[in-house]
Amino acid sequence: MAPKILISVDDCAYTPALRAKWGMWNGLADLSDYLTYECLLKFVLSNAGFLLHQGVSEQDIGLLPKSALMRRVPGNQTVSKLPTADIIIITGYFGNNADLELDFSQLSHFQGKVLFFGFGLSQSNDSYESFKRSAQQLKRFGPIYCQDETTLAQVQACGLEGKLVGPLQFMLLPRSYFKCADQFFVSEVRGCALDALKTELTRTNQHANFDLAHKVRLLHYPVRPSELESILIFEAKKLFALYVTRAHKVITSSPYALYLCLALGIPVRYLSDHSPDSAAQSVLFERMTAGQETDSFVCYQSGDIGLYQRQLLLSLIQGNVKLAHQADIKLEALWSQR
């Protein structure tokens, strides 16, 4: 029987606190994690030869709602139980959300393999304190591979073995040439930064497309899980196709969009929104682009990092300790040079 693999993604956990605040479902779901799921990890896993030989198909690679790794406060009850699986890949950014907080203690009862690969901690809402409370139960799962240096430092401060794997978007290969890639996109820039950017673009007579957004409107609440999954996967595919085929250059405040553009070879300009999460990404971005003017459009060669990210992930899934160790050493050397 083919192994069942689950990958963590955001789910619209509409909590009592949020409902009390907003009064009704606002109908918006964030696609950022689904870009990672559909366009990166699932792409890599479904094209891994050893998995195909074991009969693994896309139907064997599913979603793990992040709310399954959270608990409701006060009350301490788990939001939902872990589904049955052979391998769970914990990836993406985790943070407390209204009356939900991180709780990885459920993983201590999981009988399969758990991989923390491309893990990140939100730098707001006391997410680190929540992570620290269940950190000791994660030691048996081996190294926690982190997306950024701030998360890495927090993981190590909890006494866990942490390693820097970098943004998982680098797993993608650079895009081929597209003649229709002629659009100047502004993606995920909001508030005062958006107002200032519009003023700048008007002054310099630059025409930008502001339609590229990482949110999709859902039809009703409560959203059925099957409906949520199909809508977000479909929208993520469309969004990814726009970046690949139409984007000539991009301005963004989203780390997801930033690293996606860098991986695909799209010139990108990053506008920090000065939030704690954005500050953590800015540290990594400035380190990667040392010597370049980061307030202008930059490109980045991530080929070797992506190669060893893919090798490491697939070796960890396969249980090939030797290959995983080799990829680990290569990644550590590459990041130490930056």
C-alpha positions in Angstrom: 0.0 0.0 0.0 1.3 3.5 -0.9 2.3 5.7 2.0 0.0 8.5 2.9 1.7 11.9 3.0 0.2 15.0 4.6 1.6 18.6 4.2 0.5 21.4 6.6 -1.4 24.3 5.2 -3.5 27.1 6.5 -7.2 26.4 7.0 -9.8 29.0 7.8 -10.2 28.2 11.5 -13.0 30.7 12.2 -12.7 30.9 16.0 -15.3 32.2 18.5 -13.1 35.2 19.2 -12.9 36.2 15.5 -16.6 35.6 15.1 -17.3 37.9 18.1 -15.0 40.5 16.6 -16.3 40.5 13.0 -19.8 39.2 13.5 -19.8 37.1 10.3 -17.5 35.2 8.0 -15.5 37.7 5.9 -15.2 35.2 3.0 -11.5 35.6 2.4 -8.9 32.8 2.6 -5.2 33.3 2.2 -3.6 31.4 -0.7 0.1 31.8 0.3 0.4 28.4 1.9 -1.4 26.7 -1.0 1.2 28.2 -3.3 3.8 26.4 -1.3 1.8 23.2 -1.2 0.6 23.0 -4.8 3.5 24.5 -6.6 6.5 23.4 -4.6 6.3 20.4 -2.3 3.6 18.5 -4.1 5.4 19.1 -7.4 8.7 17.7 -5.9 7.0 14.7 -4.2 4.8 13.7 -7.1 7.9 13.7 -9.4 10.1 11.6 -7.0 11.0 8.4 -8.8 11.2 6.2 -5.6 7.8 7.4 -4.5 6.3 6.6 -7.9 7.7 3.1 -7.7 5.9 2.7 -4.4 2.6 3.6 -6.1 2.3 7.1 -4.6 0.1 9.4 -6.6 -1.2 12.9 -6.0 -4.2 11.3 -4.3 -1.8 10.0 -1.6 -0.5 13.5 -0.9 -3.0 15.5 1.1 -3.5 18.5 3.3 -3.0 18.8 7.1 -4.9 21.8 8.4 -2.7 23.8 10.8 -5.6 24.0 13.2 -4.9 20.3 13.9 -1.7 21.5 15.6 -3.4 24.2 17.7 -5.5 24.3 20.9 -8.3 26.6 22.0 -7.7 28.9 24.9 -9.1 29.1 27.5 -10.1 25.5 27.8 -7.0 23.8 26.3 -9.0 21.5 24.1 -7.6 20.5 20.8 -9.3 22.0 17.8 -9.2 18.8 15.7 -7.5 15.4 15.8 -4.5 14.4 13.6 -5.7 12.4 10.6 -4.2 9.1 9.8 -1.0 9.2 7.8 2.4 7.6 7.3 4.3 10.9 6.9 3.5 14.4 8.1 5.5 17.3 6.7 5.3 20.4 9.0 6.0 23.3 6.8 5.0 27.0 6.5 4.7 29.7 9.1 2.8 29.0 12.4 1.4 31.5 14.8 -1.2 32.0 17.5 -4.6 33.2 16.1 -7.1 34.9 18.3 -8.2 32.2 20.7 -6.1 29.5 19.1 -2.4 28.8 20.1 0.3 26.5 18.9 0.3 23.0 20.5 2.6 20.4 18.9 2.0 18.0 21.8 -0.4 15.9 19.6 2.6 14.8 17.5 4.1 12.9 20.5 1.3 10.3 19.9 1.8 10.1 16.2 3.1 6.7 15.1 4.4 7.7 11.7 7.3 9.9 10.5 7.2 13.7 11.2 9.5 16.0 9.2 9.8 19.7 10.1 11.0 21.1 6.7 10.7 24.7 5.8 9.3 25.5 9.3 8.7 29.1 10.4 7.5 30.9 13.5 5.4 34.0 13.3 7.1 36.8 15.2 4.0 38.2 16.8 1.2 37.1 19.2 3.5 35.2 21.5 3.9 32.4 19.0 7.4 31.6 20.3 6.1 31.1 23.9 3.5 28.7 22.6 6.1 26.8 20.6 8.4 26.6 23.6 5.7 24.9 25.8 5.6 21.8 23.5 9.2 22.0 22.2 10.6 19.2 24.3 8.2 16.7 22.8 9.7 17.4 19.3 13.2 16.2 20.0 12.6 12.7 18.7 11.8 14.0 15.2 15.3 15.1 14.5 16.5 18.4 13.1 14.0 21.2 12.5 14.8 22.7 9.1 13.9 26.4 9.3 13.1 28.9 6.5 14.7 31.9 8.2 17.4 32.7 10.7 15.0 34.3 13.3 13.0 31.0 13.5 16.3 29.0 13.6 17.5 31.0 16.6 14.2 30.5 18.5 14.3 26.7 17.8 17.8 26.5 19.1 16.9 28.6 22.1 14.4 25.8 23.0 17.2 23.3 23.1 16.3 21.7 19.8 18.5 20.9 16.8 17.8 23.4 14.1 19.2 24.0 10.7 18.7 26.7 8.0 17.2 25.3 4.8 16.0 28.6 3.5 12.8 29.6 1.6 11.2 26.5 0.0 10.3 28.4 -3.1 13.9 27.9 -4.2 13.0 24.2 -4.9 11.5 25.5 -8.1 13.5 25.7 -11.3 13.8 29.1 -13.0 11.1 29.6 -15.6 11.6 29.4 -19.4 11.3 32.5 -21.6 7.7 33.6 -22.1 7.1 36.2 -24.7 3.8 37.2 -22.9 5.7 38.0 -19.7 5.1 41.7 -20.1 3.1 42.6 -17.0 4.4 44.8 -14.1 2.6 43.5 -11.1 2.2 44.9 -7.6 1.3 42.1 -5.2 0.3 42.1 -1.5 1.3 45.7 -0.8 -1.2 47.4 1.5 -1.9 50.4 3.7 0.4 53.4 3.8 3.0 51.5 1.7 0.5 51.1 -1.1 -0.5 54.8 -1.0 3.2 55.8 -1.2 3.9 53.3 -4.0 0.9 54.6 -6.1 2.2 58.2 -5.7 5.7 57.1 -6.8 4.4 55.2 -9.8 2.2 58.1 -10.9 5.1 60.5 -10.6 7.3 58.3 -12.7 4.5 57.5 -15.2 4.8 53.7 -14.6 1.7 51.6 -15.2 1.3 48.6 -12.9 -1.2 45.8 -12.6 -2.7 45.6 -9.0 -4.9 42.6 -9.7 -2.5 39.9 -8.5 -3.7 39.0 -5.0 -3.2 36.0 -2.7 -6.8 35.9 -1.3 -9.8 34.2 -2.7 -13.4 34.9 -1.8 -15.3 32.0 -0.5 -19.1 31.7 -0.9 -20.4 31.0 2.6 -19.7 30.1 6.2 -19.1 27.5 7.4 -17.0 26.3 4.5 -17.0 22.6 3.9 -13.4 21.1 4.0 -13.8 19.6 0.6 -14.9 22.9 -0.9 -12.1 24.8 0.8 -9.4 22.5 -0.5 -10.7 22.5 -4.1 -11.2 26.2 -4.3 -7.8 27.1 -2.8 -5.8 24.5 -4.9 -7.5 25.7 -8.1 -6.8 29.4 -7.2 -3.2 28.7 -6.3 -2.7 27.0 -9.7 -4.1 30.1 -11.5 -2.0 32.5 -9.4 1.2 30.5 -9.9 0.5 30.5 -13.7 0.2 34.3 -13.7 3.6 34.6 -12.0 5.3 32.1 -14.4 3.8 33.3 -17.7 2.9 37.0 -17.3 5.1 38.7 -14.7 7.9 40.9 -16.2 8.7 42.4 -12.8 7.0 42.5 -9.4 6.8 44.8 -6.3 5.6 43.0 -3.2 5.5 43.1 0.6 4.9 39.3 0.8 7.8 37.1 1.6 6.0 34.2 -0.3 5.8 36.3 -3.5 9.4 37.7 -2.9 11.0 34.2 -2.8 8.7 32.8 -5.6 9.9 35.6 -7.9 13.6 35.1 -6.9 13.3 31.4 -7.6 11.6 31.8 -10.9 14.1 34.5 -12.1 11.5 37.4 -12.0 13.1 40.8 -11.0 11.4 41.8 -7.7 11.4 44.7 -5.4 10.6 44.0 -1.7 8.8 46.6 0.4 8.9 45.8 4.1 5.7 46.6 5.9 7.8 46.9 9.2 5.9 44.2 11.0 7.8 41.7 13.2 7.4 39.0 10.5 8.6 41.3 7.8 11.6 42.3 9.8 12.6 38.7 10.2 12.4 38.2 6.4 14.3 41.4 5.7 17.3 40.0 7.6 17.4 36.9 5.4 16.7 38.9 2.2 19.5 41.4 2.9 21.9 38.6 3.6 21.0 36.9 0.3 21.3 40.0 -1.7 24.4 41.5 -0.2 26.1 43.9 -2.6 22.8 44.6 -4.5 20.6 47.6 -4.1 17.7 46.0 -2.2 15.5 49.1 -2.7 15.5 48.4 -6.5 14.6 45.3 -8.5 16.9 42.4 -7.8 17.5 38.9 -9.1 19.0 36.0 -7.2 20.6 32.8 -8.3 19.2 30.1 -6.0 19.9 27.0 -8.2 22.3 25.1 -5.9 20.2 25.8 -2.8 17.1 24.5 -4.5 19.0 21.4 -5.7 20.1 20.4 -2.2 16.7 21.3 -0.7 15.1 18.8 -3.1 17.7 16.2 -2.3 17.4 16.7 1.4 13.6 16.5 1.5 13.4 13.4 -0.7 16.2 11.7 1.3 14.4 12.4 4.5 11.1 11.0 3.2 12.9 7.9 1.8 14.9 7.5 5.1 18.2 7.6 3.3 20.4 8.9 6.1 23.6 9.1 4.0 22.1 11.2 1.2 20.3 13.4 3.7 23.5 14.1 5.6 25.3 15.0 2.3 22.6 17.4 1.3 22.6 18.9 4.8 26.3 19.6 4.7 26.0 21.2 1.2 23.2 23.5 2.4 25.1 24.5 5.5 28.1 25.4 3.4 26.0 27.4 0.9 24.3 29.4 3.6 27.6 30.0 5.5 28.9 31.7 2.4 26.1 34.3 2.3 
